[in-house]
Amino acid sequence: MLPEHQGRGLAKQGIRTLLQLARDDGRWGLIHAFPAPTNAPSNGICRALGFRFLDKQDVPFAGRVLHANHWAIDPRTDLT
């Protein structure tokens, strides 16, 4: 989210819409998110939308290791 658009709930609204589309499509299982532990806004969106915190995880990406919180949601049953 570009800085000039942050703090207005747009990211949460967009993610909620995508999760609803995934639920309505009926072909999706668990959806995972991996925000950095220090990214409070992204972790807050996961929490607010009903994602379940699974654990902290090191994720290899582009030749380095990123520290991440592992969240998951099943849009068929977990949307809040």
C-alpha positions, -999 to 999 in steps of 0.1 A, spaced: 0 0 0 15 33 -10 21 56 19 -5 82 8 -32 55 10 -22 39 43 -43 41 74 -77 43 57 -86 6 58 -82 1 20 -58 -29 23 -81 -47 48 -111 -40 26 -93 -53 -5 -81 -85 12 -116 -91 26 -130 -88 -9 -105 -112 -23 -112 -137 5 -149 -134 -2 -143 -141 -39 -122 -171 -30 -150 -184 -7 -176 -179 -34 -155 -195 -60 -154 -227 -39 -121 -240 -52 -98 -225 -26 -85 -242 5 -62 -226 31 -48 -192 22 -15 -183 38 1 -150 47 37 -144 58 41 -108 71 73 -98 89 69 -100 127 77 -62 128 50 -53 103 22 -45 128 -3 -32 102 -1 -64 81 -3 -87 112 -32 -66 124 -51 -71 91 -45 -109 94 -58 -109 130 -88 -87 121 -99 -108 92 -99 -141 110 -65 -155 100 -51 -180 126 -16 -174 137 3 -207 132 39 -199 141 70 -179 133 88 -192 103 119 -185 83 110 -183 46 136 -186 18 130 -159 -8 152 -146 -36 184 -161 -21 179 -149 14 159 -159 45 130 -137 56 116 -140 92 79 -141 91 47 -148 110 28 -176 94 -10 -170 93 -37 -190 75 -74 -188 68 -99 -210 52 -123 -186 34 -150 -213 33 -153 -213 71 -131 -187 88 -142 -153 74 -152 -128 101 
